[in-house]
Protein backbone atom coordinates (compact mmCIF):
# COMPACT_ATOMS: atom_id res chain seq x y z
CA UNK A 1 0.00 0.00 0.00
CA UNK A 2 1.25 3.50 -0.80
CA UNK A 3 1.71 5.59 2.36
CA UNK A 4 0.63 9.22 2.09
CA UNK A 5 3.28 11.91 2.54
CA UNK A 6 2.72 14.32 5.42
CA UNK A 7 4.87 17.22 4.24
CA UNK A 8 4.74 20.02 6.81
CA UNK A 9 1.01 19.73 7.44
CA UNK A 10 -0.20 21.23 10.71
CA UNK A 11 -3.94 20.55 10.42
CA UNK A 12 -6.61 18.72 8.47
CA UNK A 13 -6.52 15.27 6.91
CA UNK A 14 -2.87 15.48 5.86
CA UNK A 15 -1.86 15.85 9.52
CA UNK A 16 -3.36 12.43 10.30
CA UNK A 17 -0.96 10.37 8.16
CA UNK A 18 0.97 8.70 6.96
CA UNK A 19 3.58 8.13 9.64
CA UNK A 20 6.02 5.25 9.85
CA UNK A 21 7.41 4.68 13.33
CA UNK A 22 9.08 1.79 15.08
CA UNK A 23 10.01 0.12 18.35
CA UNK A 24 13.78 0.03 18.76
CA UNK A 25 16.71 1.17 20.88
CA UNK A 26 16.16 4.73 22.17
CA UNK A 27 17.78 7.58 20.26
CA UNK A 28 18.31 11.09 21.56
CA UNK A 29 15.68 13.54 20.25
CA UNK A 30 14.12 10.90 18.00
CA UNK A 31 10.96 9.53 19.52
CA UNK A 32 9.03 9.17 22.74
CA UNK A 33 8.40 6.71 25.56
CA UNK A 34 5.10 4.84 25.80
CA UNK A 35 2.90 5.41 28.83
CA UNK A 36 2.37 1.64 29.00
CA UNK A 37 4.75 -1.27 29.55
CA UNK A 38 3.96 -4.98 29.19
CA UNK A 39 6.49 -5.91 31.90
CA UNK A 40 6.70 -3.20 34.54
CA UNK A 41 7.39 0.47 35.22
CA UNK A 42 11.16 0.09 34.85
CA UNK A 43 10.85 -1.36 31.32
CA UNK A 44 10.32 1.48 28.88
CA UNK A 45 8.89 0.95 25.39
CA UNK A 46 10.61 3.37 23.03
CA UNK A 47 8.88 4.57 19.86
CA UNK A 48 11.11 6.16 17.21
CA UNK A 49 10.15 8.35 14.28
CA UNK A 50 11.15 6.79 10.96
CA UNK A 51 9.36 8.52 8.07
CA UNK A 52 9.18 11.46 8.27
CA UNK A 53 12.41 11.75 10.24
CA UNK A 54 12.32 13.68 13.50
CA UNK A 55 14.08 16.68 11.97
CA UNK A 56 11.52 16.76 9.14
CA UNK A 57 8.50 16.89 11.49
CA UNK A 58 7.01 19.95 13.11
CA UNK A 59 5.61 20.03 16.65
CA UNK A 60 2.02 19.54 15.47
CA UNK A 61 2.92 16.30 13.69
CA UNK A 62 4.92 14.90 16.61
CA UNK A 63 2.16 15.76 19.07
CA UNK A 64 -0.51 14.28 16.82
CA UNK A 65 1.28 10.94 16.41
CA UNK A 66 2.18 10.63 20.09
CA UNK A 67 -1.34 11.53 21.23
CA UNK A 68 -2.91 9.14 18.71
CA UNK A 69 -0.74 6.20 19.80
CA UNK A 70 -1.29 7.01 23.48
CA UNK A 71 -5.06 7.08 22.97
CA UNK A 72 -4.94 3.80 21.06
CA UNK A 73 -2.96 2.17 23.88
CA UNK A 74 -5.39 3.49 26.47
CA UNK A 75 -8.20 1.76 24.57
CA UNK A 76 -6.18 -1.43 24.05
CA UNK A 77 -5.43 -1.77 27.78
CA UNK A 78 -8.93 -0.79 28.94
CA UNK A 79 -11.39 -3.27 30.43
CA UNK A 80 -13.63 -3.25 27.33
CA UNK A 81 -10.75 -3.37 24.83
CA UNK A 82 -12.43 -6.14 22.81
CA UNK A 83 -15.70 -4.27 22.24
CA UNK A 84 -16.43 -4.66 18.52
CA UNK A 85 -17.38 -0.99 18.07
CA UNK A 86 -15.39 1.05 20.58
CA UNK A 87 -12.45 -1.27 21.31
CA UNK A 88 -9.00 -1.56 19.76
CA UNK A 89 -10.33 -2.90 16.45
CA UNK A 90 -11.50 0.59 15.53
CA UNK A 91 -7.83 1.65 15.49
CA UNK A 92 -5.89 -1.19 13.86
CA UNK A 93 -5.75 -3.05 10.57
CA UNK A 94 -6.47 -6.55 11.89
CA UNK A 95 -5.19 -8.57 8.87
CA UNK A 96 -1.78 -6.90 9.04
CA UNK A 97 -1.40 -7.67 12.75
CA UNK A 98 -2.44 -11.29 12.21
CA UNK A 99 -0.12 -11.84 9.25
CA UNK A 100 2.77 -10.17 11.08
CA UNK A 101 2.15 -12.40 14.12
CA UNK A 102 2.17 -15.54 11.97
CA UNK A 103 5.33 -14.45 10.15
CA UNK A 104 7.23 -13.89 13.39
CA UNK A 105 6.10 -17.21 14.84
CA UNK A 106 6.89 -19.27 11.74
CA UNK A 107 10.39 -17.78 11.63
CA UNK A 108 10.68 -17.72 15.45
CA UNK A 109 12.23 -14.30 15.12
CA UNK A 110 13.42 -12.94 18.49
CA UNK A 111 13.68 -9.42 17.03
CA UNK A 112 10.18 -9.54 15.60
CA UNK A 113 8.50 -7.57 18.38
CA UNK A 114 11.29 -5.77 20.22
CA UNK A 115 13.60 -4.31 17.57
CA UNK A 116 13.17 -2.95 14.06
CA UNK A 117 9.42 -3.37 14.62
CA UNK A 118 7.69 -1.00 12.23
CA UNK A 119 4.14 0.38 12.16
CA UNK A 120 2.49 2.97 9.99
CA UNK A 121 -0.50 5.19 10.64
CA UNK A 122 -2.76 5.80 7.64
CA UNK A 123 -4.41 9.10 6.89
CA UNK A 124 -7.99 9.32 8.12
CA UNK A 125 -9.13 9.56 4.48
CA UNK A 126 -7.38 6.21 3.85
CA UNK A 127 -9.03 4.55 6.84
CA UNK A 128 -6.94 6.11 9.59
CA UNK A 129 -5.85 2.78 11.02
CA UNK A 130 -2.58 1.49 12.39
CA UNK A 131 -0.90 -1.12 10.20
CA UNK A 132 1.66 -3.65 11.42
CA UNK A 133 4.69 -3.64 9.15
CA UNK A 134 6.63 -3.55 6.96
CA UNK A 135 8.48 -6.62 8.24
CA UNK A 136 12.22 -6.26 8.79
CA UNK A 137 15.31 -7.74 10.51
CA UNK A 138 15.51 -11.54 10.18
CA UNK A 139 19.21 -12.31 10.74
CA UNK A 140 18.43 -14.22 13.97
CA UNK A 141 15.43 -16.09 12.60
CA UNK A 142 14.93 -19.60 11.16
CA UNK A 143 17.41 -21.22 13.55
CA UNK A 144 18.16 -22.29 17.09
CA UNK A 145 19.76 -19.53 19.14
CA UNK A 146 21.99 -19.72 22.16
CA UNK A 147 19.83 -19.01 25.21
CA UNK A 148 16.54 -20.12 23.64
CA UNK A 149 14.93 -23.50 23.06
CA UNK A 150 17.07 -25.70 20.82
CA UNK A 151 14.20 -27.80 19.48
CA UNK A 152 12.34 -25.22 17.40
CA UNK A 153 9.70 -24.71 20.09
CA UNK A 154 8.38 -21.68 21.93
CA UNK A 155 6.41 -18.55 21.07
CA UNK A 156 8.43 -15.60 19.77
CA UNK A 157 6.03 -13.08 21.24
CA UNK A 158 6.61 -14.59 24.70
CA UNK A 159 10.39 -15.00 24.36
CA UNK A 160 10.78 -11.44 23.13
CA UNK A 161 8.76 -9.95 25.99
CA UNK A 162 11.69 -9.98 28.40
CA UNK A 163 14.37 -8.85 25.94
CA UNK A 164 15.82 -5.38 25.41
CA UNK A 165 14.75 -3.13 23.83
CA UNK A 166 11.35 -3.64 25.41
CA UNK A 167 8.58 -4.59 22.96
CA UNK A 168 5.02 -3.36 23.20
CA UNK A 169 2.50 -5.69 24.78
CA UNK A 170 0.10 -5.15 21.90
CA UNK A 171 0.07 -8.65 20.43
CA UNK A 172 -0.17 -10.24 23.87
CA UNK A 173 -3.17 -8.07 24.66
CA UNK A 174 -4.84 -8.74 21.30
CA UNK A 175 -4.47 -12.48 21.85
CA UNK A 176 -6.62 -12.06 24.97
CA UNK A 177 -9.42 -11.21 22.54
CA UNK A 178 -11.11 -14.52 21.71
CA UNK A 179 -12.12 -13.33 18.25
CA UNK A 180 -8.57 -12.23 17.37
CA UNK A 181 -7.20 -15.56 18.59
CA UNK A 182 -9.67 -17.45 16.42
CA UNK A 183 -9.06 -15.25 13.38
CA UNK A 184 -5.30 -15.70 13.73
CA UNK A 185 -5.65 -19.48 14.06
CA UNK A 186 -7.94 -19.69 11.04
CA UNK A 187 -5.50 -17.62 9.00
CA UNK A 188 -2.62 -19.87 10.05
CA UNK A 189 -4.43 -23.06 9.03
CA UNK A 190 -5.51 -21.48 5.74
CA UNK A 191 -1.89 -20.59 4.97
CA UNK A 192 -0.74 -24.07 5.96
CA UNK A 193 -2.87 -25.40 3.13
CA UNK A 194 -1.22 -23.01 0.63
CA UNK A 195 1.85 -20.79 1.10
CA UNK A 196 2.93 -22.40 4.36
CA UNK A 197 2.37 -25.99 3.35
CA UNK A 198 5.68 -27.69 4.02
CA UNK A 199 5.97 -28.82 0.40
CA UNK A 200 5.33 -25.25 -0.82
CA UNK A 201 7.97 -23.80 1.50
CA UNK A 202 10.54 -26.40 0.45
CA UNK A 203 9.75 -25.85 -3.24
CA UNK A 204 10.36 -22.13 -2.82
CA UNK A 205 13.69 -22.79 -1.08
CA UNK A 206 14.73 -25.14 -3.87
CA UNK A 207 13.77 -22.51 -6.45
CA UNK A 208 15.91 -19.87 -4.75
CA UNK A 209 18.75 -22.36 -4.41
CA UNK A 210 18.80 -22.90 -8.16
CA UNK A 211 18.87 -19.15 -8.77
CA UNK A 212 21.98 -18.57 -6.66
CA UNK A 213 23.80 -21.85 -7.37
CA UNK A 214 26.58 -20.13 -9.31
CA UNK A 215 26.80 -17.07 -7.06
CA UNK A 216 27.06 -19.08 -3.84
CA UNK A 217 30.17 -20.90 -5.15
CA UNK A 218 31.89 -17.55 -5.74
CA UNK A 219 30.70 -16.24 -2.39
CA UNK A 220 32.12 -19.07 -0.31
CA UNK A 221 35.29 -19.14 -2.38
CA UNK A 222 35.84 -15.51 -1.43
CA UNK A 223 34.66 -15.96 2.18
CA UNK A 224 35.18 -19.60 3.35
CA UNK A 225 32.90 -19.41 6.38
CA UNK A 226 30.49 -22.31 5.87
CA UNK A 227 31.45 -24.15 9.05
CA UNK A 228 32.88 -21.18 10.96
CA UNK A 229 30.99 -20.18 14.10
CA UNK A 230 30.32 -16.44 14.39
CA UNK A 231 29.04 -15.43 17.87
CA UNK A 232 27.36 -12.36 16.35
CA UNK A 233 24.89 -14.69 14.64
CA UNK A 234 23.95 -16.34 17.94
CA UNK A 235 23.65 -19.65 16.09
CA UNK A 236 24.43 -22.99 17.68
CA UNK A 237 27.63 -24.83 16.83
CA UNK A 238 28.00 -28.03 14.75
CA UNK A 239 27.59 -26.15 11.51
CA UNK A 240 27.67 -28.12 8.21
CA UNK A 241 30.76 -27.81 6.04
CA UNK A 242 28.81 -27.65 2.75
CA UNK A 243 26.13 -25.34 1.40
CA UNK A 244 23.93 -28.36 0.68
CA UNK A 245 24.29 -29.33 4.32
CA UNK A 246 23.14 -25.89 5.41
CA UNK A 247 20.10 -26.14 3.14
CA UNK A 248 19.19 -29.52 4.62
CA UNK A 249 19.65 -28.13 8.14
CA UNK A 250 17.52 -25.12 7.19
CA UNK A 251 14.69 -27.30 5.89
CA UNK A 252 14.81 -29.61 8.89
CA UNK A 253 14.47 -26.67 11.27
CA UNK A 254 11.50 -25.26 9.35
CA UNK A 255 9.73 -28.63 9.36
CA UNK A 256 10.26 -28.95 13.12
CA UNK A 257 9.04 -25.41 13.70
CA UNK A 258 5.89 -25.85 11.60
CA UNK A 259 5.13 -29.12 13.37
CA UNK A 260 5.43 -27.37 16.74
CA UNK A 261 3.09 -24.60 15.60
CA UNK A 262 0.62 -27.19 14.31
CA UNK A 263 0.58 -28.77 17.75
CA UNK A 264 0.22 -25.47 19.63
CA UNK A 265 -1.95 -23.25 17.42
CA UNK A 266 -5.67 -23.26 18.35
CA UNK A 267 -7.88 -25.38 16.13
CA UNK A 268 -9.59 -23.92 13.08
CA UNK A 269 -13.20 -22.94 13.74
CA UNK A 270 -15.12 -21.43 10.80
CA UNK A 271 -16.33 -17.86 11.19
CA UNK A 272 -19.14 -16.10 9.39
CA UNK A 273 -17.97 -13.79 6.56
CA UNK A 274 -18.80 -10.76 8.71
CA UNK A 275 -16.04 -11.80 11.14
CA UNK A 276 -13.49 -12.87 8.54
CA UNK A 277 -10.83 -10.15 8.18
CA UNK A 278 -9.51 -11.86 5.05
CA UNK A 279 -12.74 -11.43 3.15
CA UNK A 280 -11.40 -11.94 -0.35
CA UNK A 281 -9.84 -15.27 0.60
CA UNK A 282 -13.14 -16.43 2.02
CA UNK A 283 -14.83 -15.69 -1.31
CA UNK A 284 -12.92 -18.59 -2.90
CA UNK A 285 -15.01 -21.03 -0.93
CA UNK A 286 -18.24 -19.08 -1.64
CA UNK A 287 -17.86 -18.55 -5.39
CA UNK A 288 -20.71 -19.99 -7.46
CA UNK A 289 -18.82 -21.00 -10.63
CA UNK A 290 -15.46 -22.56 -11.48
CA UNK A 291 -13.18 -21.32 -14.24
CA UNK A 292 -9.95 -22.62 -15.73
CA UNK A 293 -6.72 -20.61 -15.33
CA UNK A 294 -3.58 -21.45 -17.29
CA UNK A 295 -0.70 -21.39 -16.89
CA UNK A 296 -0.91 -21.37 -13.09
CA UNK A 297 1.68 -20.65 -11.71
CA UNK A 298 2.61 -18.03 -14.31
CA UNK A 299 5.35 -15.51 -14.91
CA UNK A 300 3.84 -13.08 -17.42
CA UNK A 301 0.16 -13.65 -18.27
CA UNK A 302 -2.75 -15.92 -17.43
CA UNK A 303 -5.62 -17.10 -19.64
CA UNK A 304 -9.16 -17.55 -18.33
CA UNK A 305 -11.63 -20.04 -19.81
CA UNK A 306 -15.19 -19.80 -18.48
CA UNK A 307 -18.45 -21.76 -18.93
CA UNK A 308 -20.49 -18.56 -19.38
CA UNK A 309 -20.01 -14.99 -20.69
CA UNK A 310 -17.52 -12.92 -18.70
CA UNK A 311 -18.19 -9.30 -17.77
CA UNK A 312 -14.97 -8.38 -15.92
CA UNK A 313 -11.80 -9.98 -14.57
CA UNK A 314 -10.28 -8.50 -11.40
CA UNK A 315 -6.95 -9.21 -9.68
CA UNK A 316 -6.65 -8.85 -5.89
CA UNK A 317 -3.85 -9.31 -3.40
CA UNK A 318 -4.45 -11.37 -0.27
CA UNK A 319 -5.29 -8.24 1.74
CA UNK A 320 -8.32 -7.63 -0.47
CA UNK A 321 -6.93 -4.73 -2.49
CA UNK A 322 -7.93 -4.60 -6.16
CA UNK A 323 -4.84 -4.37 -8.36
CA UNK A 324 -6.23 -4.76 -11.89
CA UNK A 325 -9.57 -4.65 -13.69
CA UNK A 326 -10.11 -5.94 -17.23
CA UNK A 327 -13.41 -5.28 -19.02
CA UNK A 328 -14.46 -8.30 -21.11
CA UNK A 329 -18.14 -7.72 -21.93
CA UNK A 330 -19.43 -11.11 -23.00
CA UNK A 331 -16.53 -13.28 -24.17
CA UNK A 332 -16.04 -16.79 -22.76
CA UNK A 333 -12.29 -16.21 -22.40
CA UNK A 334 -9.94 -13.47 -21.23
CA UNK A 335 -6.30 -12.85 -20.41
CA UNK A 336 -4.51 -10.84 -17.78
CA UNK A 337 -0.90 -9.60 -17.89
CA UNK A 338 0.92 -9.95 -14.55
CA UNK A 339 4.58 -9.68 -15.53
CA UNK A 340 4.99 -6.56 -13.38
CA UNK A 341 3.60 -8.21 -10.25
CA UNK A 342 5.74 -9.37 -7.36
CA UNK A 343 5.97 -13.18 -6.96
CA UNK A 344 3.30 -14.48 -4.64
CA UNK A 345 -0.32 -15.53 -4.20
CA UNK A 346 -3.14 -13.51 -5.78
CA UNK A 347 -6.89 -13.91 -6.21
CA UNK A 348 -8.60 -13.64 -9.59
CA UNK A 349 -12.28 -12.73 -9.54
CA UNK A 350 -14.28 -13.40 -12.71
CA UNK A 351 -17.61 -11.57 -12.79
CA UNK A 352 -20.13 -12.98 -15.27
CA UNK A 353 -22.80 -11.09 -17.19
CA UNK A 354 -25.53 -12.84 -15.18
CA UNK A 355 -24.09 -11.40 -11.89
CA UNK A 356 -22.61 -14.69 -10.68
CA UNK A 357 -18.87 -14.92 -10.14
CA UNK A 358 -15.87 -17.20 -9.76
CA UNK A 359 -12.72 -16.67 -7.71
CA UNK A 360 -9.54 -18.68 -8.15
CA UNK A 361 -6.10 -18.52 -6.57
CA UNK A 362 -3.29 -17.46 -8.92
CA UNK A 363 0.41 -17.90 -8.22
CA UNK A 364 2.85 -15.48 -9.86
CA UNK A 365 6.43 -16.65 -9.98
C-alpha positions in Angstrom: 0.0 0.0 0.0 1.2 3.5 -0.8 1.7 5.6 2.4 0.6 9.2 2.1 3.3 11.9 2.5 2.7 14.3 5.4 4.9 17.2 4.2 4.7 20.0 6.8 1.0 19.7 7.4 -0.2 21.2 10.7 -3.9 20.5 10.4 -6.6 18.7 8.5 -6.5 15.3 6.9 -2.9 15.5 5.9 -1.9 15.9 9.5 -3.4 12.4 10.3 -1.0 10.4 8.2 1.0 8.7 7.0 3.6 8.1 9.6 6.0 5.3 9.8 7.4 4.7 13.3 9.1 1.8 15.1 10.0 0.1 18.4 13.8 0.0 18.8 16.7 1.2 20.9 16.2 4.7 22.2 17.8 7.6 20.3 18.3 11.1 21.6 15.7 13.5 20.2 14.1 10.9 18.0 11.0 9.5 19.5 9.0 9.2 22.7 8.4 6.7 25.6 5.1 4.8 25.8 2.9 5.4 28.8 2.4 1.6 29.0 4.7 -1.3 29.5 4.0 -5.0 29.2 6.5 -5.9 31.9 6.7 -3.2 34.5 7.4 0.5 35.2 11.2 0.1 34.9 10.8 -1.4 31.3 10.3 1.5 28.9 8.9 0.9 25.4 10.6 3.4 23.0 8.9 4.6 19.9 11.1 6.2 17.2 10.1 8.4 14.3 11.1 6.8 11.0 9.4 8.5 8.1 9.2 11.5 8.3 12.4 11.8 10.2 12.3 13.7 13.5 14.1 16.7 12.0 11.5 16.8 9.1 8.5 16.9 11.5 7.0 19.9 13.1 5.6 20.0 16.7 2.0 19.5 15.5 2.9 16.3 13.7 4.9 14.9 16.6 2.2 15.8 19.1 -0.5 14.3 16.8 1.3 10.9 16.4 2.2 10.6 20.1 -1.3 11.5 21.2 -2.9 9.1 18.7 -0.7 6.2 19.8 -1.3 7.0 23.5 -5.1 7.1 23.0 -4.9 3.8 21.1 -3.0 2.2 23.9 -5.4 3.5 26.5 -8.2 1.8 24.6 -6.2 -1.4 24.1 -5.4 -1.8 27.8 -8.9 -0.8 28.9 -11.4 -3.3 30.4 -13.6 -3.2 27.3 -10.7 -3.4 24.8 -12.4 -6.1 22.8 -15.7 -4.3 22.2 -16.4 -4.7 18.5 -17.4 -1.0 18.1 -15.4 1.0 20.6 -12.5 -1.3 21.3 -9.0 -1.6 19.8 -10.3 -2.9 16.5 -11.5 0.6 15.5 -7.8 1.6 15.5 -5.9 -1.2 13.9 -5.8 -3.1 10.6 -6.5 -6.6 11.9 -5.2 -8.6 8.9 -1.8 -6.9 9.0 -1.4 -7.7 12.7 -2.4 -11.3 12.2 -0.1 -11.8 9.3 2.8 -10.2 11.1 2.2 -12.4 14.1 2.2 -15.5 12.0 5.3 -14.5 10.2 7.2 -13.9 13.4 6.1 -17.2 14.8 6.9 -19.3 11.7 10.4 -17.8 11.6 10.7 -17.7 15.5 12.2 -14.3 15.1 13.4 -12.9 18.5 13.7 -9.4 17.0 10.2 -9.5 15.6 8.5 -7.6 18.4 11.3 -5.8 20.2 13.6 -4.3 17.6 13.2 -3.0 14.1 9.4 -3.4 14.6 7.7 -1.0 12.2 4.1 0.4 12.2 2.5 3.0 10.0 -0.5 5.2 10.6 -2.8 5.8 7.6 -4.4 9.1 6.9 -8.0 9.3 8.1 -9.1 9.6 4.5 -7.4 6.2 3.9 -9.0 4.5 6.8 -6.9 6.1 9.6 -5.8 2.8 11.0 -2.6 1.5 12.4 -0.9 -1.1 10.2 1.7 -3.6 11.4 4.7 -3.6 9.1 6.6 -3.6 7.0 8.5 -6.6 8.2 12.2 -6.3 8.8 15.3 -7.7 10.5 15.5 -11.5 10.2 19.2 -12.3 10.7 18.4 -14.2 14.0 15.4 -16.1 12.6 14.9 -19.6 11.2 17.4 -21.2 13.6 18.2 -22.3 17.1 19.8 -19.5 19.1 22.0 -19.7 22.2 19.8 -19.0 25.2 16.5 -20.1 23.6 14.9 -23.5 23.1 17.1 -25.7 20.8 14.2 -27.8 19.5 12.3 -25.2 17.4 9.7 -24.7 20.1 8.4 -21.7 21.9 6.4 -18.5 21.1 8.4 -15.6 19.8 6.0 -13.1 21.2 6.6 -14.6 24.7 10.4 -15.0 24.4 10.8 -11.4 23.1 8.8 -10.0 26.0 11.7 -10.0 28.4 14.4 -8.8 25.9 15.8 -5.4 25.4 14.7 -3.1 23.8 11.4 -3.6 25.4 8.6 -4.6 23.0 5.0 -3.4 23.2 2.5 -5.7 24.8 0.1 -5.2 21.9 0.1 -8.7 20.4 -0.2 -10.2 23.9 -3.2 -8.1 24.7 -4.8 -8.7 21.3 -4.5 -12.5 21.9 -6.6 -12.1 25.0 -9.4 -11.2 22.5 -11.1 -14.5 21.7 -12.1 -13.3 18.2 -8.6 -12.2 17.4 -7.2 -15.6 18.6 -9.7 -17.4 16.4 -9.1 -15.3 13.4 -5.3 -15.7 13.7 -5.7 -19.5 14.1 -7.9 -19.7 11.0 -5.5 -17.6 9.0 -2.6 -19.9 10.0 -4.4 -23.1 9.0 -5.5 -21.5 5.7 -1.9 -20.6 5.0 -0.7 -24.1 6.0 -2.9 -25.4 3.1 -1.2 -23.0 0.6 1.9 -20.8 1.1 2.9 -22.4 4.4 2.4 -26.0 3.4 5.7 -27.7 4.0 6.0 -28.8 0.4 5.3 -25.3 -0.8 8.0 -23.8 1.5 10.5 -26.4 0.4 9.8 -25.9 -3.2 10.4 -22.1 -2.8 13.7 -22.8 -1.1 14.7 -25.1 -3.9 13.8 -22.5 -6.4 15.9 -19.9 -4.8 18.8 -22.4 -4.4 18.8 -22.9 -8.2 18.9 -19.1 -8.8 22.0 -18.6 -6.7 23.8 -21.9 -7.4 26.6 -20.1 -9.3 26.8 -17.1 -7.1 27.1 -19.1 -3.8 30.2 -20.9 -5.2 31.9 -17.6 -5.7 30.7 -16.2 -2.4 32.1 -19.1 -0.3 35.3 -19.1 -2.4 35.8 -15.5 -1.4 34.7 -16.0 2.2 35.2 -19.6 3.4 32.9 -19.4 6.4 30.5 -22.3 5.9 31.5 -24.2 9.0 32.9 -21.2 11.0 31.0 -20.2 14.1 30.3 -16.4 14.4 29.0 -15.4 17.9 27.4 -12.4 16.3 24.9 -14.7 14.6 23.9 -16.3 17.9 23.6 -19.7 16.1 24.4 -23.0 17.7 27.6 -24.8 16.8 28.0 -28.0 14.8 27.6 -26.1 11.5 27.7 -28.1 8.2 30.8 -27.8 6.0 28.8 -27.7 2.8 26.1 -25.3 1.4 23.9 -28.4 0.7 24.3 -29.3 4.3 23.1 -25.9 5.4 20.1 -26.1 3.1 19.2 -29.5 4.6 19.6 -28.1 8.1 17.5 -25.1 7.2 14.7 -27.3 5.9 14.8 -29.6 8.9 14.5 -26.7 11.3 11.5 -25.3 9.3 9.7 -28.6 9.4 10.3 -28.9 13.1 9.0 -25.4 13.7 5.9 -25.8 11.6 5.1 -29.1 13.4 5.4 -27.4 16.7 3.1 -24.6 15.6 0.6 -27.2 14.3 0.6 -28.8 17.8 0.2 -25.5 19.6 -2.0 -23.3 17.4 -5.7 -23.3 18.4 -7.9 -25.4 16.1 -9.6 -23.9 13.1 -13.2 -22.9 13.7 -15.1 -21.4 10.8 -16.3 -17.9 11.2 -19.1 -16.1 9.4 -18.0 -13.8 6.6 -18.8 -10.8 8.7 -16.0 -11.8 11.1 -13.5 -12.9 8.5 -10.8 -10.2 8.2 -9.5 -11.9 5.1 -12.7 -11.4 3.1 -11.4 -11.9 -0.3 -9.8 -15.3 0.6 -13.1 -16.4 2.0 -14.8 -15.7 -1.3 -12.9 -18.6 -2.9 -15.0 -21.0 -0.9 -18.2 -19.1 -1.6 -17.9 -18.6 -5.4 -20.7 -20.0 -7.5 -18.8 -21.0 -10.6 -15.5 -22.6 -11.5 -13.2 -21.3 -14.2 -9.9 -22.6 -15.7 -6.7 -20.6 -15.3 -3.6 -21.4 -17.3 -0.7 -21.4 -16.9 -0.9 -21.4 -13.1 1.7 -20.6 -11.7 2.6 -18.0 -14.3 5.4 -15.5 -14.9 3.8 -13.1 -17.4 0.2 -13.7 -18.3 -2.7 -15.9 -17.4 -5.6 -17.1 -19.6 -9.2 -17.5 -18.3 -11.6 -20.0 -19.8 -15.2 -19.8 -18.5 -18.4 -21.8 -18.9 -20.5 -18.6 -19.4 -20.0 -15.0 -20.7 -17.5 -12.9 -18.7 -18.2 -9.3 -17.8 -15.0 -8.4 -15.9 -11.8 -10.0 -14.6 -10.3 -8.5 -11.4 -7.0 -9.2 -9.7 -6.7 -8.9 -5.9 -3.8 -9.3 -3.4 -4.4 -11.4 -0.3 -5.3 -8.2 1.7 -8.3 -7.6 -0.5 -6.9 -4.7 -2.5 -7.9 -4.6 -6.2 -4.8 -4.4 -8.4 -6.2 -4.8 -11.9 -9.6 -4.7 -13.7 -10.1 -5.9 -17.2 -13.4 -5.3 -19.0 -14.5 -8.3 -21.1 -18.1 -7.7 -21.9 -19.4 -11.1 -23.0 -16.5 -13.3 -24.2 -16.0 -16.8 -22.8 -12.3 -16.2 -22.4 -9.9 -13.5 -21.2 -6.3 -12.9 -20.4 -4.5 -10.8 -17.8 -0.9 -9.6 -17.9 0.9 -9.9 -14.5 4.6 -9.7 -15.5 5.0 -6.6 -13.4 3.6 -8.2 -10.2 5.7 -9.4 -7.4 6.0 -13.2 -7.0 3.3 -14.5 -4.6 -0.3 -15.5 -4.2 -3.1 -13.5 -5.8 -6.9 -13.9 -6.2 -8.6 -13.6 -9.6 -12.3 -12.7 -9.5 -14.3 -13.4 -12.7 -17.6 -11.6 -12.8 -20.1 -13.0 -15.3 -22.8 -11.1 -17.2 -25.5 -12.8 -15.2 -24.1 -11.4 -11.9 -22.6 -14.7 -10.7 -18.9 -14.9 -10.1 -15.9 -17.2 -9.8 -12.7 -16.7 -7.7 -9.5 -18.7 -8.1 -6.1 -18.5 -6.6 -3.3 -17.5 -8.9 0.4 -17.9 -8.2 2.8 -15.5 -9.9 6.4 -16.6 -10.0 
